[in-house]
Amino acid sequence: MTDERRAPVQPNRQHNKPRGTVAWAEHLTAWEVYAARYGRGQSAERIAERHGFCYGELVDFLGHEPETWEPSA
């Protein structure tokens, strides 16, 4: 069984992306880079509770466009 959990992604005007979601695994990958830069004061779960990273932050933390991003319905 695959983990189908998804994390929210805030909209981003610069990338012309509305609110959406990414696979939890991709959120965790971005969070690891975030945590290395800024510390582990906020867990991956807490970031998600606070509406997730914005799309631009994901691009920055991942080093590329998120591969699992989907717009929210």
N, CA, C and O atoms as a DFTB+ gen file, in Angstrom:
292 C
 N C O
     1  1       0.838      -1.188       0.000
     2  2       0.000       0.000       0.000
     3  2       0.880       1.246       0.000
     4  3       1.824       1.342       0.785
     5  1       0.579       2.184      -0.862
     6  2       1.367       3.414      -0.921
     7  2       0.754       4.461      -0.012
     8  3      -0.451       4.452       0.240
     9  1       1.577       5.350       0.471
    10  2       1.120       6.450       1.311
    11  2       0.482       7.503       0.418
    12  3       1.164       8.129      -0.394
    13  1      -0.809       7.697       0.565
    14  2      -1.515       8.659      -0.265
    15  2      -1.721       9.992       0.441
    16  3      -2.437      10.862      -0.055
    17  1      -1.088      10.149       1.603
    18  2      -1.206      11.409       2.331
    19  2      -0.648      12.543       1.484
    20  3       0.358      12.382       0.792
    21  1      -1.320      13.702       1.548
    22  2      -0.885      14.866       0.778
    23  2      -0.767      16.054       1.715
    24  3      -1.469      16.143       2.723
    25  1       0.126      16.959       1.370
    26  2       0.342      18.178       2.143
    27  2      -0.186      19.364       1.353
    28  3      -0.077      19.389       0.128
    29  1      -0.756      20.345       2.038
    30  2      -1.244      21.535       1.332
    31  2      -0.097      22.379       0.815
    32  3       1.006      22.371       1.362
    33  1      -0.388      23.117      -0.268
    34  2       0.568      24.060      -0.854
    35  2      -0.168      25.378      -1.033
    36  3      -1.240      25.428      -1.637
    37  1       0.416      26.438      -0.505
    38  2      -0.182      27.760      -0.635
    39  2       0.009      28.289      -2.056
    40  3       0.980      27.937      -2.726
    41  1      -0.908      29.129      -2.511
    42  2      -0.780      29.682      -3.861
    43  2       0.449      30.577      -3.987
    44  3       0.998      31.045      -2.990
    45  1       0.870      30.806      -5.230
    46  2       2.037      31.640      -5.478
    47  2       1.836      32.406      -6.776
    48  3       1.720      31.806      -7.845
    49  1       1.796      33.712      -6.688
    50  2       1.588      34.551      -7.878
    51  2       2.764      34.501      -8.836
    52  3       2.572      34.462     -10.051
    53  1       3.978      34.502      -8.304
    54  2       5.171      34.493      -9.156
    55  2       5.180      33.291     -10.101
    56  3       5.585      33.415     -11.257
    57  1       4.743      32.147      -9.623
    58  2       4.713      30.929     -10.430
    59  2       3.338      30.692     -11.044
    60  3       3.121      29.690     -11.725
    61  1       2.413      31.616     -10.802
    62  2       1.052      31.531     -11.343
    63  2       0.391      30.205     -10.970
    64  3      -0.210      29.538     -11.812
    65  1       0.512      29.835      -9.694
    66  2      -0.060      28.576      -9.215
    67  2      -1.092      28.859      -8.133
    68  3      -0.834      29.625      -7.204
    69  1      -2.270      28.235      -8.258
    70  2      -3.269      28.357      -7.207
    71  2      -2.940      27.420      -6.048
    72  3      -1.947      26.693      -6.087
    73  1      -3.770      27.446      -5.034
    74  2      -3.624      26.523      -3.906
    75  2      -3.651      25.094      -4.435
    76  3      -4.357      24.794      -5.398
    77  1      -2.881      24.219      -3.805
    78  2      -2.839      22.839      -4.248
    79  2      -2.330      21.913      -3.162
    80  3      -2.364      22.242      -1.977
    81  1      -1.859      20.755      -3.582
    82  2      -1.280      19.775      -2.666
    83  2      -0.099      19.094      -3.344
    84  3       0.027      19.110      -4.569
    85  1       0.758      18.499      -2.530
    86  2       1.837      17.632      -3.014
    87  2       1.820      16.349      -2.194
    88  3       1.275      16.311      -1.091
    89  1       2.417      15.311      -2.740
    90  2       2.555      14.060      -2.001
    91  2       3.330      14.322      -0.710
    92  3       4.245      15.146      -0.676
    93  1       2.952      13.613       0.341
    94  2       3.601      13.806       1.636
    95  2       5.112      13.574       1.531
    96  3       5.888      14.294       2.159
    97  1       5.526      12.603       0.765
    98  2       6.968      12.329       0.617
    99  2       7.698      13.531       0.032
   100  3       8.811      13.839       0.461
   101  1       7.095      14.218      -0.939
   102  2       7.737      15.393      -1.524
   103  2       7.756      16.545      -0.518
   104  3       8.728      17.297      -0.451
   105  1       6.689      16.682       0.258
   106  2       6.651      17.686       1.333
   107  2       7.798      17.430       2.318
   108  3       8.483      18.366       2.733
   109  1       8.003      16.174       2.687
   110  2       9.085      15.833       3.627
   111  2      10.462      16.148       3.050
   112  3      11.347      16.614       3.767
   113  1      10.640      15.897       1.766
   114  2      11.911      16.231       1.121
   115  2      12.169      17.728       1.203
   116  3      13.278      18.152       1.529
   117  1      11.152      18.527       0.911
   118  2      11.286      19.985       1.016
   119  2      11.526      20.396       2.463
   120  3      12.341      21.279       2.732
   121  1      10.823      19.765       3.391
   122  2      10.974      20.113       4.806
   123  2      12.395      19.834       5.301
   124  3      12.917      20.594       6.117
   125  1      13.021      18.770       4.827
   126  2      14.398      18.471       5.245
   127  2      15.339      19.617       4.876
   128  3      16.208      19.976       5.671
   129  1      15.183      20.191       3.699
   130  2      16.008      21.330       3.290
   131  2      15.653      22.541       4.157
   132  3      16.544      23.248       4.629
   133  1      14.360      22.782       4.366
   134  2      13.900      23.864       5.233
   135  2      14.531      23.728       6.625
   136  3      15.066      24.692       7.172
   137  1      14.460      22.514       7.188
   138  2      14.973      22.277       8.542
   139  2      16.489      22.477       8.612
   140  3      16.998      22.976       9.616
   141  1      17.206      22.099       7.569
   142  2      18.655      22.299       7.542
   143  2      18.999      23.783       7.526
   144  3      19.994      24.195       8.123
   145  1      18.187      24.585       6.851
   146  2      18.427      26.029       6.777
   147  2      17.971      26.778       8.022
   148  3      18.677      27.648       8.531
   149  1      16.789      26.429       8.502
   150  2      16.124      27.245       9.524
   151  2      15.907      26.557      10.849
   152  3      15.384      27.168      11.781
   153  1      16.293      25.311      10.955
   154  2      16.112      24.586      12.202
   155  2      14.828      23.764      12.203
   156  3      13.988      23.869      11.309
   157  1      14.714      22.952      13.232
   158  2      13.597      22.015      13.330
   159  2      12.534      22.485      14.310
   160  3      11.820      21.676      14.900
   161  1      12.435      23.798      14.479
   162  2      11.434      24.360      15.388
   163  2      10.009      24.061      14.965
   164  3       9.112      23.964      15.803
   165  1       9.800      23.915      13.663
   166  2       8.489      23.528      13.151
   167  2       8.633      22.194      12.432
   168  3       9.428      22.065      11.501
   169  1       7.879      21.228      12.857
   170  2       7.913      19.913      12.215
   171  2       7.234      19.982      10.848
   172  3       6.540      20.948      10.530
   173  1       7.449      18.947      10.057
   174  2       6.762      18.857       8.764
   175  2       5.254      18.866       8.972
   176  3       4.514      19.457       8.186
   177  1       4.801      18.208      10.035
   178  2       3.378      18.177      10.341
   179  2       2.856      19.571      10.672
   180  3       1.766      19.950      10.246
   181  1       3.642      20.332      11.436
   182  2       3.200      21.680      11.813
   183  2       3.146      22.604      10.593
   184  3       2.218      23.403      10.461
   185  1       4.124      22.500       9.712
   186  2       4.096      23.298       8.478
   187  2       2.801      22.985       7.713
   188  3       2.121      23.894       7.238
   189  1       2.470      21.702       7.600
   190  2       1.245      21.309       6.896
   191  2       0.004      21.854       7.600
   192  3      -0.929      22.311       6.941
   193  1      -0.013      21.809       8.921
   194  2      -1.152      22.354       9.678
   195  2      -1.325      23.844       9.415
   196  3      -2.439      24.365       9.471
   197  1      -0.228      24.521       9.129
   198  2      -0.259      25.960       8.880
   199  2      -0.392      26.268       7.386
   200  3       0.044      27.323       6.925
   201  1      -0.987      25.357       6.643
   202  2      -1.305      25.506       5.217
   203  2      -0.134      25.229       4.295
   204  3      -0.198      25.564       3.112
   205  1       0.924      24.631       4.796
   206  2       2.021      24.174       3.958
   207  2       2.946      25.274       3.456
   208  3       2.785      26.451       3.779
   209  1       3.909      24.855       2.663
   210  2       4.809      25.790       2.003
   211  2       4.054      26.434       0.849
   212  3       3.069      25.882       0.359
   213  1       4.517      27.602       0.415
   214  2       3.958      28.139      -0.826
   215  2       4.702      27.459      -1.977
   216  3       5.775      26.886      -1.789
   217  1       4.123      27.532      -3.143
   218  2       4.696      26.867      -4.318
   219  2       6.140      27.321      -4.561
   220  3       7.004      26.494      -4.853
   221  1       6.405      28.605      -4.444
   222  2       7.757      29.129      -4.646
   223  2       8.758      28.585      -3.647
   224  3       9.908      28.319      -3.996
   225  1       8.324      28.416      -2.396
   226  2       9.215      27.815      -1.397
   227  2       9.548      26.380      -1.780
   228  3      10.693      25.947      -1.644
   229  1       8.554      25.646      -2.257
   230  2       8.824      24.270      -2.682
   231  2       9.865      24.233      -3.791
   232  3      10.786      23.417      -3.755
   233  1       9.722      25.113      -4.772
   234  2      10.697      25.169      -5.867
   235  2      12.089      25.446      -5.296
   236  3      13.066      24.815      -5.698
   237  1      12.172      26.376      -4.372
   238  2      13.452      26.715      -3.756
   239  2      14.025      25.534      -2.975
   240  3      15.188      25.175      -3.159
   241  1      13.223      24.934      -2.111
   242  2      13.717      23.846      -1.261
   243  2      14.024      22.580      -2.054
   244  3      14.982      21.871      -1.744
   245  1      13.226      22.294      -3.065
   246  2      13.447      21.079      -3.863
   247  2      14.520      21.265      -4.931
   248  3      15.167      20.302      -5.343
   249  1      14.708      22.510      -5.377
   250  2      15.646      22.778      -6.456
   251  2      15.048      22.544      -7.834
   252  3      15.763      22.551      -8.837
   253  1      13.752      22.340      -7.882
   254  2      13.008      22.109      -9.129
   255  2      11.516      22.229      -8.823
   256  3      11.109      22.298      -7.663
   257  1      10.712      22.253      -9.879
   258  2       9.262      22.303      -9.700
   259  2       8.817      21.027      -8.974
   260  3       9.354      19.952      -9.240
   261  1       7.853      21.130      -8.074
   262  2       7.362      19.912      -7.419
   263  2       6.778      18.942      -8.461
   264  3       6.052      19.351      -9.366
   265  1       7.100      17.692      -8.318
   266  2       6.672      16.687      -9.292
   267  2       5.268      16.160      -9.023
   268  3       4.632      15.611      -9.922
   269  1       4.776      16.321      -7.790
   270  2       3.488      15.731      -7.427
   271  2       2.416      16.795      -7.168
   272  3       1.335      16.468      -6.679
   273  1       2.699      18.061      -7.487
   274  2       1.738      19.146      -7.236
   275  2       0.465      18.938      -8.043
   276  3       0.505      18.617      -9.231
   277  1      -0.656      19.126      -7.374
   278  2      -1.968      19.095      -8.022
   279  2      -2.777      20.260      -7.479
   280  3      -2.709      20.541      -6.282
   281  1      -3.541      20.949      -8.320
   282  2      -4.380      22.033      -7.822
   283  2      -5.478      21.480      -6.930
   284  3      -5.951      20.364      -7.143
   285  1      -5.883      22.251      -5.939
   286  2      -7.000      21.853      -5.074
   287  2      -8.307      22.040      -5.822
   288  3      -8.448      22.933      -6.657
   289  1      -9.234      21.196      -5.509
   290  2     -10.562      21.288      -6.153
   291  2     -11.339      22.469      -5.623
   292  3     -12.471      22.703      -6.047
